[in-house]
Amino acid sequence: KFNIFYPDLIDRTTTPKYFLERADTDNFCILRFSAGPPYEDVAFKIINRQWNKSRKRGFRCTFERGVLSLYLNFQSHWYRR
C-alpha cells in the first residue's frame, strides 16, 4: 500500500502518475511516482512480479484530496503436484 501526500500541487487538474522501470537486477523493479512542481519524483524498489489488477483482489489507484493511493497485491501462482 502506497499513500503519498501532495498538499501543495500547483496544477490540481493533473493527477500524479506512477511508472515501472527496470532495476539493476531482474528480481526487482522501480516504482516511480511523479507529480510535477513543486515536488520531485519518489521511487521505491519492489519485487518484480505480476500484479493482480482486479478491484476485487484489492487493486486501487485513486487521487483524492491531495493523496495518491496505490494499493496492489501480487499475483499468486497455484500449482498442483
N, C-alpha and C positions, 0 to 999 in steps of 0.2 A: 504494500500500500504506500503510495506516494501522495502527500498533501503538500503543495508548495504555495506559499502565500505571496501574492503580488498586490499589495495595497496601493502602491503609488504608480501604477501604469499611466503613461502619458496618453496613449491611444487606447481607450477602453473598448473600441469596436472590434479590434483584432484579438483573437484568443491566442494564448500561448500554445506552442506546439511541442511535440516530442519526436525524437528521431532515434533510430537504432543505427549504431555504427560498429565497425569491426574493432576488436581489441587486439592486443599483442598476441594472444593465443586463440585457438578455435573454440576453447571451452567457455569463453566469456565474450560478452559484447558490451558496448557502452550505450546507456540510455541517456540521451541529452535533451534537456528541456530548454527551450528558447522562447523568450517573451518580448524582447525588444527593449528600447530605452525606458527607464534608466537602469535596467537590470542586465547583468551578464548571464551567460549560459551556465547551467548547473548540470553536472554529469555524474552518473553512477555506473559502476561496473557490476553487471549482473550475469547470472548464468545464461549461456546461450542455449536455450531450449525453446520449443514451440509454445506459444501462449494459447490458452483456452479462451477464445474471444466471445464465448456465449454469455449473454447477460444473466442467464440462469445459473451459470457457474461462477459468477462474481465479477465479471469484467465490467469496468465503469471508467469512463473518461469524461469528466464534466469540468466546466469553468463557471463557477457561481460565486458572486460576491467577493471577487478578488482571490479566490482559491482554486487552483488547478488540482483536481483529484484524479489520480490514475490508480485504479485497483486492478490487479491481474493475478491469475493463477496459471501455473504451468500445466501443460497437458500431461495427463497420466497415460502411461503405456502399459496396457494389460497384456499379459501373455499366459498361455496355457502350456503345461508340460506334455 
